[in-house]
């Protein structure tokens, strides 16, 4: 019977897929359903009580949550502004014939992505220290500025998080665009040359449209990555409690409610709002980019 | 087949490079571009340099004064390194925990994900498309959204404070399944048919015929997943409770808290924690790039 089974072509695919199905059901579907149910409940150790939409209505009036939402949204938008056009242009330059030392620079720009957020956070935290002797304060002193409390102020604290993101991800996104550039047929540039197109025209009318699949990919992953940012802030601000919540993100608030305050129902509502916002933004983005049309 | 294709695309990309650049040899532009990239590289490397310099400074002083790039040999010493290697401390416990976890996690992820990907790539069966959409969906939803209910699940299964609790939820890793499936799509199904004619079982074909030819794709995913595993902080931090089981990123984080009493280890430990991944990167740079960018090109 065993022999019959291992030669059975009908059963085999399900055996191959089985590990995924199990993991998917146990560690994805079940927690997902559980979190949806909990978002309509008050969860205390040993007792769960349905409270309808209370958690959600409470969220709407929760100033700290709205601040966290705003912080995450702002962070996402800024990472999109900084981490898509700049890496795209850098990729075009590094891919051009005029580039000297291409492999070396590719590797150096990628290096920051190898570090853990733990290490990156430690370095950024102490480089942006408030003492006159910290790296950034020494740097601004060169321009005659007084030492600044970088991580105590909302705007500069936010900028530190953005610099950290740019430091870690510029090289990675550049590599995405580089691999996209490699797939553009040379004929397109040849015919553009015959038409007498300038470098800018070639970039605008050949490179950008041809890179669209890569751009959509980077955009899609960056939207969720930006909205779900947490551990960077946790490391830079040495914990989840930044001064006046300047570094608090949606996931930070979810962590605070769920882990630190043990109020799982409310935290679940926070998580689902984040999930829905990310999903909505991505669906709109994919629709505007015409991704669904192509599939039909 | 596949290598031919990539060769062609490389040739054409070289052509396109020539076309972007035009025909004239533009020396001043070359110099400007070089300076631009040199500046970017220097700025990006400053944090590594700063960290390296700090490993020779008194940890408590760096914490009090902040990190900088200055070199004052009178105040610098190998003291931190000596403490790290000679005195009793937790660094090597964390280091080997991380190493053990990374190797175990990556080995299981690769094997199980390849197994699943083979099912998706080589068979037609009922529910295939739906299940593959599930794979894509899991890839898209960030872990952070599920971390709390996932934690409840792990604790219901009595897996908190264990490496199994860290490894199991991500053992059939969606991104890795996706990558392997794309790779296997390039392998002719005739090979599988030939295996059947030779009298191999369905699983014998996978183990004896397919696994050996998947080696290059294993290398790319091994490196990518090893980096993720080695650097992972959030999930292990939630699952693990006892300091004896901490991984390096968690351990380094505890050194930074006010209760961390060993600031001398903070910077030297951070610096040394990067080294294994750097070595991997130097040796297998090509595979890093292949693994990272796989989704962007074909997805």
Interface residues (C-beta under 8 A of the other chain):
Chain A: X3 X6 X7 X8 X9 X10 X12 X13 X14 X15 X16 X17 X19 X20 X21 X22 X23 X24 X26 X27 X28 X30 X31 X32 X34 X35 X38 X90 X92 X93 X94 X95 X96 X97 X98 X99 X100 X101 X105 X106 X107 X108 X109 X110 X111 X112 X114 X115 X116 X117 X118 X119 X120 X122 X123 X124 X125 X126 X127 X128 X129 X130 X131 X133 X134 X135 X137 X138 X167 X170 X171 X172 X175 X176 X178 X179 X180 X181 X182 X183 X184 X185 X186 X188 X189 X190 X192 X193 X199 X202 X213 X214 X217 X218 X220 X224 X225 X227 X228 X230 X231 X235 X238 X239 X251 X254 X255 X258 X259 X264 X267 X268 X271 X272 X274 X275 X278 X282
Chain B: X9 X10 X12 X13 X15 X16 X17 X18 X19 X20 X21 X22 X26 X29 X30 X33 X34 X36 X37 X40 X41 X44 X45 X46 X47 X48 X50 X51 X54 X62 X63 X64 X65 X66 X67 X68 X69 X70 X112 X115 X116 X118 X119 X120 X122 X123 X124 X125 X128 X131 X134 X135 X138 X140 X141 X142 X143 X144 X145 X146 X147 X148 X149 X150 X152 X153 X168 X169 X170 X171 X172 X177 X201 X202 X203 X204 X206 X227 X230 X231 X232 X233 X234 X238 X248 X249 X250 X252 X253 X256 X257 X266 X267 X270 X273 X274 X277 X278 X281 X285 X288 X289 X292 X293 X295 X296 X297 X299
